[in-house]
Amino acid sequence: MHPTTAHVSPQIQNGRFRNPARMQRGGFGKMLGIMWRALFNKPAGTVPAAPIPVEAMTRGAIDAAPDNTVWRLGHSTVLLKLEGGLWLTDPVFARRASPFSWLGPARFHAPPLALEELPELEGVILSHDHYDHLDRAAVLALAARARHFITPLGVGDLLVNWGVPAAKVRQLDWWRSIKLGKVELTCTPAQHFSGRGLSDGNSTLWCSWVIAGATHRVFFSGDSGYFRGFKAIGDRYGPFDLTMIETGAYDVEWPDVHMQPEQTLQAHIDLRGKVLLPIHNGTFDLAFHVWQEPLERIAALAERHEQRLATPVIGAPLSLAAPHAPSRWWRRERENAAVQ
């Protein structure tokens, strides 16, 4: 870790980043139990039985789209067209969310457009260093085509070590902001953890992001358990036209670092969000729930609590001016499976 990016951070304790709230202790035995379940006791339905719907994207369509358009490319990868520029969150185009090309969770679907088809980017916005959020090959492919890489502390050092020009990297601590053109990005807290190997746990920071243009404001959660920080962010930066919040890969075994759908909805309310776009689902098998469950649960909860939900087909454009899109695209997989 580069000392100039980390040693002054109040998030550092004993040389590692930490969450302000006390976390449940996992331990080696608990980790082994989770691994055993994953290898030998995985329930049915965590992976789609048939292809899921994806709307193909083209560079021409992106160029022609109006400002304030959002496309979800899968998992937590979202393309935003704001103030005339393109911004990409947590780009993952790899076939597997894993350090290995031959082992680990494989994609349910191909990205709606190839990595090389992406237009020039104003910036890449990263939330933390886990493999399902930080794809080294994608980052290196984008290094020549993105003007900026905006990261929490320590993640930028990792990018520079990989070969991204240091002049393009901006690293922020929680509650710090940077204005790039007409878009202001604020690194806000999240309750999670970091690490890409056995020895680098919590050596880089994790975060959420406030992404603010002249007319619209978006929240991107990255990964997080539910915590009081959502209310603090909402009080300070809300309301948000769109909140993009993790809804998936949850389990009772790791409640501190991922949210159940009920908590996702509460986070959206805390943030003073107008419309919720559930992310972190529909692309990788990272837990023990049926793959459609996060979307079914959040859709039912939003209807019950009269909250507006946006669930566009992956690859479909979504307007920030009118982002309500309550499609139930995940149910089509059942119809496809029945046909097959």
Backbone torsions as a table, in degrees:
resi	resn	phi	psi	omega
1	MET	NA	135.4	-178.7
2	HIS	-73.1	124.8	-173.7
3	PRO	-61.6	-29.9	-177.9
4	THR	-72.4	-16.5	-178.9
5	THR	-99.0	-11.2	-170.2
6	ALA	-126.3	-34.0	-165.7
7	HIS	-69.7	-20.9	-179.7
8	VAL	-92.1	-3.7	-174.9
9	SER	-74.8	131.8	174.1
10	PRO	-68.2	-9.4	177.1
11	GLN	-81.4	-4.9	-179.3
12	ILE	-90.5	134.8	172.8
13	GLN	-144.1	123.3	-177.9
14	ASN	54.0	40.1	175.1
15	GLY	81.1	3.3	179.8
16	ARG	-131.3	150.3	173.7
17	PHE	-73.0	152.4	-178.1
18	ARG	-149.3	161.3	174.3
19	ASN	-86.6	145.6	177.4
20	PRO	-61.8	-36.9	-180.0
21	ALA	-80.0	150.6	178.1
22	ARG	-71.5	127.9	-179.1
23	MET	-94.2	151.3	173.9
24	GLN	-66.1	139.5	178.1
25	ARG	-80.4	127.6	-178.4
26	GLY	-85.4	-66.7	-179.7
27	GLY	87.6	160.4	-176.3
28	PHE	-66.4	-38.3	-179.3
29	GLY	-62.9	-42.1	179.0
30	LYS	-64.6	-41.5	178.5
31	MET	-61.2	-42.1	178.5
32	LEU	-63.4	-38.5	178.3
33	GLY	-63.0	-41.4	178.1
34	ILE	-65.9	-41.6	178.8
35	MET	-64.0	-38.6	178.4
36	TRP	-62.9	-45.4	177.3
37	ARG	-59.5	-43.1	-177.7
38	ALA	-65.5	-36.3	-176.0
39	LEU	-84.9	-36.6	-169.3
40	PHE	-125.0	-7.2	-176.2
41	ASN	-138.0	36.4	-179.4
42	LYS	-74.5	127.8	-179.8
43	PRO	-71.1	161.9	177.1
44	ALA	-72.3	152.1	171.9
45	GLY	91.6	4.0	179.2
46	THR	-77.2	-13.0	177.3
47	VAL	-124.9	139.5	-179.8
48	PRO	-59.5	143.6	179.3
49	ALA	-84.6	-11.7	-179.9
50	ALA	-149.2	164.7	-179.5
51	PRO	-57.8	141.1	176.9
52	ILE	-94.2	155.5	-177.8
53	PRO	-70.4	135.5	175.4
54	VAL	-137.8	132.1	178.2
55	GLU	-93.0	117.7	-178.7
56	ALA	-63.4	140.8	178.4
57	MET	-112.4	153.3	175.2
58	THR	-129.7	154.9	177.8
59	ARG	-61.4	-38.6	179.7
60	GLY	-61.8	-40.7	-179.9
61	ALA	-67.5	-36.7	177.5
62	ILE	-65.0	-46.5	179.5
63	ASP	-60.2	-37.7	-175.6
64	ALA	-82.5	-15.6	-177.1
65	ALA	-65.8	147.0	178.6
66	PRO	-71.2	163.6	174.6
67	ASP	-58.6	158.4	179.1
68	ASN	64.0	43.8	173.9
69	THR	-113.8	144.2	-178.1
70	VAL	-126.7	138.6	172.9
71	TRP	-127.3	129.2	172.0
72	ARG	-90.6	121.3	-177.1
73	LEU	-94.2	-6.8	-179.1
74	GLY	129.7	147.6	-179.5
75	HIS	51.0	-116.9	179.5
76	SER	-112.1	17.7	178.6
77	THR	-90.6	114.8	-177.2
78	VAL	-131.1	134.3	176.2
79	LEU	-102.7	128.0	-179.1
80	LEU	-122.0	132.5	174.3
81	LYS	-104.5	104.9	-175.2
82	LEU	-130.9	133.4	174.4
83	GLU	50.9	39.2	175.6
84	GLY	81.9	-1.5	-179.9
85	GLY	-121.9	164.5	-179.9
86	LEU	-108.6	134.6	-178.7
87	TRP	-127.0	136.4	-175.3
88	LEU	-124.8	125.8	178.6
89	THR	-94.5	141.5	171.8
90	ASP	33.0	66.0	-174.9
91	PRO	-70.5	118.1	174.9
92	VAL	-129.7	112.7	178.4
93	PHE	-116.8	-3.1	-178.5
94	ALA	-65.4	156.0	178.5
95	ARG	-70.5	-30.7	-179.0
96	ARG	-127.1	143.0	172.4
97	ALA	-88.0	78.2	-167.6
98	SER	-165.2	156.2	171.8
99	PRO	-72.5	-8.5	-176.9
100	PHE	-115.0	143.2	177.5
101	SER	-81.2	-12.3	-174.3
102	TRP	-114.2	-1.9	-175.8
103	LEU	-145.9	142.9	177.6
104	GLY	117.8	173.1	-176.7
105	PRO	-58.9	123.3	-180.0
106	ALA	-95.9	153.4	-178.7
107	ARG	-63.7	145.6	171.0
108	PHE	-78.1	-24.4	-173.0
109	HIS	-150.8	154.6	172.4
110	ALA	-73.5	153.6	173.7
111	PRO	-57.9	150.7	-177.6
112	PRO	-68.9	-13.2	168.6
113	LEU	-149.7	153.5	-178.4
114	ALA	-71.5	151.9	-179.1
115	LEU	-54.8	-42.1	-177.8
116	GLU	-70.7	-12.6	178.4
117	GLU	-86.1	-9.9	179.3
118	LEU	-64.1	135.7	174.0
119	PRO	-68.8	177.4	174.7
120	GLU	-58.3	139.8	-177.4
121	LEU	-109.8	141.5	170.8
122	GLU	-72.0	-40.0	-179.4
123	GLY	-162.4	153.3	171.5
124	VAL	-109.7	125.8	-175.3
125	ILE	-110.2	119.1	-175.7
126	LEU	-113.2	139.9	-178.6
127	SER	-99.6	-32.8	177.9
128	HIS	-172.6	-177.7	-166.9
129	ASP	-101.0	8.9	179.8
130	HIS	-66.7	153.1	-171.3
131	TYR	-63.6	-27.1	178.4
132	ASP	-83.7	4.9	176.7
133	HIS	-128.4	-20.4	-178.0
134	LEU	-131.9	103.9	-176.8
135	ASP	-103.3	107.8	-175.0
136	ARG	-56.7	-46.0	-178.5
137	ALA	-61.2	-39.6	179.4
138	ALA	-66.5	-43.5	179.9
139	VAL	-60.6	-45.6	-179.3
140	LEU	-66.3	-35.9	176.8
141	ALA	-66.0	-30.5	-178.4
142	LEU	-89.3	-9.2	-173.4
143	ALA	-56.7	-36.1	-178.8
144	ALA	-86.0	-13.2	-173.1
145	ARG	-114.4	2.8	176.7
146	ALA	-117.5	134.3	-178.9
147	ARG	-74.9	-32.0	-175.1
148	HIS	-140.0	148.3	168.4
149	PHE	-122.6	117.0	-174.8
150	ILE	-110.8	122.1	-170.8
151	THR	-138.1	161.6	166.0
152	PRO	-72.9	167.8	-175.0
153	LEU	-55.4	136.2	176.2
154	GLY	90.5	-35.6	-179.8
155	VAL	-66.5	-35.9	177.4
156	GLY	-63.5	-36.4	176.6
157	ASP	-62.3	-38.2	177.3
158	LEU	-61.4	-43.5	179.2
159	LEU	-62.4	-43.3	179.8
160	VAL	-63.3	-40.9	176.8
161	ASN	-61.4	-30.9	178.4
162	TRP	-76.2	-21.0	179.4
163	GLY	124.5	2.2	175.1
164	VAL	-70.8	131.3	179.7
165	PRO	-55.7	130.0	-176.5
166	ALA	-59.5	-31.3	-178.8
167	ALA	-65.4	-19.8	-179.6
168	LYS	-88.4	-11.3	-170.4
169	VAL	-97.1	131.8	175.7
170	ARG	-124.3	120.9	-178.6
171	GLN	-112.2	131.4	-176.4
172	LEU	-125.9	149.3	170.6
173	ASP	-91.9	168.8	176.8
174	TRP	-55.6	138.4	176.6
175	TRP	73.4	9.2	174.9
176	ARG	-98.3	147.7	-176.3
177	SER	-124.7	157.7	172.9
178	ILE	-142.9	139.2	177.8
179	LYS	-109.1	122.9	179.8
180	LEU	-120.1	104.7	-172.4
181	GLY	67.0	-127.1	-179.6
182	LYS	-97.9	5.5	-178.7
183	VAL	-109.4	129.6	176.8
184	GLU	-106.5	129.8	179.7
185	LEU	-115.5	130.5	178.8
186	THR	-121.6	124.6	176.9
187	CYS	-78.6	115.7	-176.8
188	THR	-117.6	161.2	-174.3
189	PRO	-65.7	157.1	169.4
190	ALA	-145.1	161.3	177.6
191	GLN	-112.1	97.5	-173.9
192	HIS	-153.5	-146.1	178.8
193	PHE	-161.8	176.6	-177.8
194	SER	-143.3	170.9	177.2
195	GLY	138.3	141.0	178.2
196	ARG	-119.0	-0.1	-179.4
197	GLY	-149.7	-165.6	-175.8
198	LEU	-82.1	-18.8	-171.8
199	SER	-119.2	1.7	-174.7
200	ASP	-112.6	23.5	-178.4
201	GLY	-56.6	128.0	176.6
202	ASN	58.5	27.5	175.8
203	SER	-86.1	-8.5	172.2
204	THR	-128.5	159.0	-176.8
205	LEU	-86.7	157.7	174.8
206	TRP	-118.8	158.0	-176.6
207	CYS	-163.4	172.8	165.0
208	SER	-113.3	175.0	-176.6
209	TRP	-137.4	138.4	166.1
210	VAL	-99.7	123.0	-177.0
211	ILE	-117.8	109.3	-171.1
212	ALA	-121.9	120.7	170.4
213	GLY	-97.4	-169.3	-178.0
214	ALA	-69.4	-31.8	-174.4
215	THR	-120.1	-16.8	-177.1
216	HIS	-135.6	150.4	-177.2
217	ARG	-129.6	130.6	-175.7
218	VAL	-125.5	143.4	173.4
219	PHE	-113.2	133.2	177.6
220	PHE	-120.5	119.2	-169.9
221	SER	-79.5	-21.9	-163.7
222	GLY	57.9	-139.7	175.0
223	ASP	-109.9	140.7	179.6
224	SER	-165.8	144.2	162.0
225	GLY	-77.2	168.3	178.4
226	TYR	-75.5	134.9	179.0
227	PHE	-156.3	168.6	-173.7
228	ARG	-70.7	-9.2	177.8
229	GLY	-61.3	-28.8	178.5
230	PHE	-61.1	-41.8	178.5
231	LYS	-65.0	-40.4	179.0
232	ALA	-63.9	-40.2	178.7
233	ILE	-66.6	-43.1	178.9
234	GLY	-62.3	-41.9	179.6
235	ASP	-64.7	-34.9	-174.1
236	ARG	-87.4	-36.1	-172.1
237	TYR	-123.9	-10.9	-178.9
238	GLY	-74.2	175.2	-2.2
239	PRO	-76.4	163.4	179.8
240	PHE	-113.5	136.6	174.5
241	ASP	-65.8	-35.6	-178.6
242	LEU	-145.8	131.0	170.4
243	THR	-109.8	126.9	177.6
244	MET	-106.6	101.7	-168.7
245	ILE	-123.9	138.8	-179.9
246	GLU	-58.1	133.4	179.2
247	THR	-145.8	81.0	-177.8
248	GLY	155.7	161.6	-177.4
249	ALA	65.9	32.6	178.2
250	TYR	-97.1	161.6	177.0
251	ASP	-168.8	152.9	177.8
252	VAL	-64.3	-19.0	-179.6
253	GLU	-76.6	-18.6	179.7
254	TRP	-136.5	61.3	-174.7
255	PRO	-71.4	-20.5	-176.2
256	ASP	-75.6	-23.8	-167.5
257	VAL	-117.0	-8.3	172.4
258	HIS	-140.4	152.0	-174.4
259	MET	-101.9	142.2	164.8
260	GLN	-70.2	156.7	-178.0
261	PRO	-55.7	-34.5	177.3
262	GLU	-60.9	-37.0	179.0
263	GLN	-74.6	-35.0	174.7
264	THR	-57.3	-47.1	-179.8
265	LEU	-63.7	-40.3	178.8
266	GLN	-65.4	-38.8	176.3
267	ALA	-60.2	-42.9	178.0
268	HIS	-59.2	-43.6	178.9
269	ILE	-66.4	-43.5	177.7
270	ASP	-58.0	-38.1	-177.5
271	LEU	-76.2	-8.4	-176.8
272	ARG	63.6	45.0	179.2
273	GLY	-81.0	145.7	177.2
274	LYS	-87.9	-41.3	-179.9
275	VAL	-136.9	138.6	-179.3
276	LEU	-106.0	127.3	172.3
277	LEU	-109.2	106.2	-180.0
278	PRO	-72.3	128.7	178.6
279	ILE	-121.8	-176.1	178.6
280	HIS	67.2	37.8	179.6
281	ASN	-153.2	164.7	170.9
282	GLY	77.0	7.6	-178.1
283	THR	-130.9	-40.9	-178.3
284	PHE	-128.9	149.2	175.0
285	ASP	-91.2	100.2	-173.9
286	LEU	-121.2	9.2	-177.9
287	ALA	-151.9	-157.9	-175.7
288	PHE	-116.2	4.7	178.2
289	HIS	-88.0	155.5	173.0
290	VAL	-56.8	141.8	-168.5
291	TRP	-62.7	-31.9	-179.4
292	GLN	-81.0	-14.4	-171.1
293	GLU	-54.9	-46.1	-179.2
294	PRO	-57.5	-39.4	-178.5
295	LEU	-72.5	-41.3	177.0
296	GLU	-61.8	-44.8	-177.4
297	ARG	-67.6	-43.8	-178.1
298	ILE	-69.6	-32.9	177.3
299	ALA	-64.9	-43.6	178.8
300	ALA	-65.7	-41.0	-179.7
301	LEU	-66.1	-42.5	-179.9
302	ALA	-62.5	-41.2	178.8
303	GLU	-65.4	-43.1	-178.3
304	ARG	-63.7	-36.8	-175.8
305	HIS	-100.9	9.7	175.3
306	GLU	57.1	45.6	175.3
307	GLN	-108.0	143.7	-176.9
308	ARG	-83.4	133.8	-174.9
309	LEU	-122.4	140.7	173.3
310	ALA	-118.4	116.1	178.2
311	THR	-131.3	63.4	-179.5
312	PRO	-69.0	155.4	171.4
313	VAL	-55.9	141.9	177.6
314	ILE	-56.7	127.5	-178.1
315	GLY	96.3	-13.7	-178.7
316	ALA	-81.0	141.7	179.1
317	PRO	-72.6	147.6	178.9
318	LEU	-133.1	127.0	-178.6
319	SER	-87.8	130.0	176.3
320	LEU	-68.7	-21.5	178.3
321	ALA	-72.5	-29.1	179.4
322	ALA	-147.3	71.8	-169.2
323	PRO	-85.6	8.0	-178.8
324	HIS	-73.8	113.3	-178.4
325	ALA	-143.9	80.9	-173.8
326	PRO	-85.1	52.1	176.4
327	SER	-68.2	151.7	174.7
328	ARG	-115.9	53.7	-173.4
329	TRP	-59.9	-30.0	-176.6
330	TRP	-66.8	-17.9	177.8
331	ARG	-76.5	-17.4	-180.0
332	ARG	-68.0	-25.9	179.1
333	GLU	-60.8	-36.9	178.1
334	ARG	-64.6	-40.4	178.2
335	GLU	-65.2	-40.3	177.1
336	ASN	-63.6	-40.1	179.9
337	ALA	-66.0	-38.0	-179.6
338	ALA	-66.1	-36.6	178.2
339	VAL	-65.9	-40.6	-179.0
340	GLN	-71.5	NA	NA
